[in-house]
Amino acid sequence: MRYSACIVAKSIQYTVRGVSERTDTVLRERAAEEGVSLNAVALSLLNAAATGSEGAPQFHDLDALAGSWVSDPAFDRAMEVFEQIDPAMWR
């Protein structure tokens, strides 16, 4: 007998009643403009309202540092020792 283990994200569903015609129109127009489903637009806006974010995933990577290198001759001199090859270590 074979078993497989997997992690399944719990999907929570809501039914929202009492949506005004204006809200419905705006949501549908936005979905059409963005080329996404009505559900995707509603989720994005709900996430933004509930969490204070724009609804997009937040990444904590180093992109903010890209292009921010500042030349530092003192640092370059200190790093020169690491560019030297020790032949004894390669025998």
Secondary structure, DSSP 8 states (H G I E B T S, - for coil): --------------------HHHHHHHHHHHHHHT--HHHHHHHHHHHHHHSS-SS----SSGGGTT-----HHHHHHHGGGG---GGGG-
